[in-house]
Amino acid sequence: MRRAHGILGCCLALLLLPQLLPAARGSPHRLRRQPRPPGSRSGGLAAADAACKNRPLDLVFIVDSSRSVRPEEFEKVKIFLSKMIDTLDVGERTTRVAVMNYASTVKIEFPLRTYFDKASMKEAVSHIEPLSAGTMTGLAIQTAMDEVFTEEMGTRSATFNIPKVVIVVTDGRPQDQVQDVAEKARTAGIEIYAIGVDRADMQSLRIMASEPLDKHVFYVETYGVIEKLTSQFRDTFCAVDTCAPGRHDCDQICMRNNGSYVCDCYEGYTLNSDKKTCSPMDMCAPGRHDCAQVCLHNDGSYSCDCYEGYTLNADKKTCSAVDMCEPGRHDCEQVCVRDDLSYTCDCYQGYTLNTDKKTCSRAITSSLVTTEESCKCEAIAALQDSITSHLEALSTKLDEVSEKLEAYQGREQVV
């Protein structure tokens, strides 16, 4: 009979326990090991992952590694962290993750700026070692505020409106002051989730967690089932992919924006006033290109060309003057003469340029001379005639003198 009364008393105590807990602002989620339905190992998770992506977060895990957490239990915590990372849309522009490890001291295993891919994060998590001794939860939250949630350590500025989230995992009662620190963190805009395991003090979890408590306080009986919480957090952080096909009306690029989306365009296009469609940008407008001479439109881009008489250099932007007298560039038959950016044709000595200004013909000697040359010739001819006339007159006189001299000599011989 006494044994029956004892059992009945225990049952009544268990029933009244939630009502006896002080300052209960909500009931935590409780998770017990449940048998896995056949074929349900990954189908539900895969379907959920395919249905949505988590909203961008700056997420910090704070894990208790005090002496009460046995080594094999801490390994379960690391498995939980890895599975949580798998459910997140990790990346520099999506969700950034940091991990802190605490006992009587606090260690930042890696801040938000260190890893932007899941493989590297999970590799770092696998090497975390427990610190043991002490449970300074308040110190851990304060360290998160002072040293992790800073722009230098990878937290994005308030202008990006990225939620700051902390998930605390502990199995004991804090050995320092938590309430004021947690309140300060919440006031600073940090959302706190508290996970209690086994012997965790539920009142401390409620004190540190954000409202509503039924959404932010979780409890599991053993570390063996903590990984089951990943599905609940996945649903909590899940956001509809507003840029999924059929959900937006962007012409070219859809960019998620805090639960909504904005449109953008490919390079070489500009967003129209309707903020949805795109038009090719005038890439040849002044200041948009770097062509030295001629800019040619090319389907949202451009290419460079040169004026006539110039050729495009190897940089595809600048131009150099062309040697118009280079073989193959001119059609002169004999001599090519450069003329700025063009050329003229000429002929070798003894040839004359034809009327087509390109070909040459051998020069023909002709009595045809210019007026000036003709005048010179006439003057010379007149001079020659004058000299000839004087020479003839002189010759006649010489003949007369010669005849007289002969006659005189003949008379002298007779005498």
Beta strands, then each sheet from edge to edge (+ up, - down):
strand 1: 29-31
strand 2: 53-54
strand 3: 58-64
strand 4: 96-102
strand 5: 106-110
strand 6: 164-170
strand 7: 190-197
strand 8: 217-220
strand 9: 238-239
strand 10: 253-257
strand 11: 260-264
strand 12: 269-271
strand 13: 278-280
strand 14: 294-298
strand 15: 301-305
strand 16: 310-312
strand 17: 319-321
strand 18: 335-339
strand 19: 342-346
strand 20: 351-353
strand 21: 360-362
sheet 1: 1+ 8+ 7+ 6+ 3+ 4+ 5-
sheet 2: 2+ 9-
sheet 3: 10+ 11-
sheet 4: 12+ 13-
sheet 5: 14+ 15-
sheet 6: 16+ 17-
sheet 7: 18+ 19-
sheet 8: 20+ 21-
end
